[in-house]
Amino acid sequence: MKILQDFELLFQHELQELYDEDEIKAIFLVVVAEKFGLNRTNYQLRKTDIVNEADKAEVLSILQDLKKHRPIQYILNKADFYGEIFQVNESVLIPRQETEELVDLIIKNHKSSQNLKIIDIGTGSGCIPITLSKHLNNALVTTIDISKEAIKTAQENAKNLKTQVQFINADIFEWEYIFSDQQYNIIVSNPPYITAGEKQHMNQNVLAYEPELALFIEESAPLIFYDVISSFALKHLTPDGDLYFEINQYLGAEMKELMVKKGFEQVKLIKDINGADRIIHAKKAR
């Protein structure tokens, strides 16, 4: 193996049992961009470039990690989200496209608002609160997470992306002891929502490396986070304030019923780009 294209062929051969051809191509191009500074077009022009021994060793090391099902985002310690680069590690979830859609909806719905008070529940990498802070005018953004490691990662991202976010390391199940009379215009959360029964349909790279605490919920109580956070919202949302959730696509009807029973108004179930029920948006009564 001497030239870049040799490594592309090697990736296709070594990873064919883990990913389809297009996924392998996409992963390889991420590696090429990271290690050689080449975008897709430049790679096509320079795929016959000779690779030196040091770069060869780094690329082969990445390939070995990929063969162990480790996600490329964790290998490189970075992930794209809404046009920005976020630091990620195995204490936080890798940001997903579905969460970008949630954030985009909030930004579009509130782009003309000023000085919003927002709280995100379950910060992870900080992709939701940091992005909202960057794109909404003078928003005062707070976020809470039970994981100290996640808070540390999110704080680094806030610093790197030059945003002001207030971080709280606490358990939202204890919200009555943490919050007093704070009021928010927007409450948003992407809580754990995958049931144990869905594990068999998930990729090994998710199961082996992403934090279970941020992914999975008990089969017997799949809506427990939504129930608790909705109760928090009833007390801490301003009248006519907005509540946004990312949800399990298989529990859309149940989620809508929960919101209505709690007394929220204008409850909307919104599909993602793939046609799956993915977002709940509701308003607190005036």
Helices and strands as residue ranges (DSSP letters): H 4-14, H 21-36, H 40-46, H 53-67, H 72-76, E 79-81, E 84-86, H 97-110, E 117-121, H 127-135, E 140-145, H 148-160, E 165-169, G 172-174, H 175-178, E 184-189, E 194-195, G 196-201, H 204-209, H 212-215, E 216-217, H 224-236, E 237-246, G 249-251, H 252-262, E 265-271, E 277-283
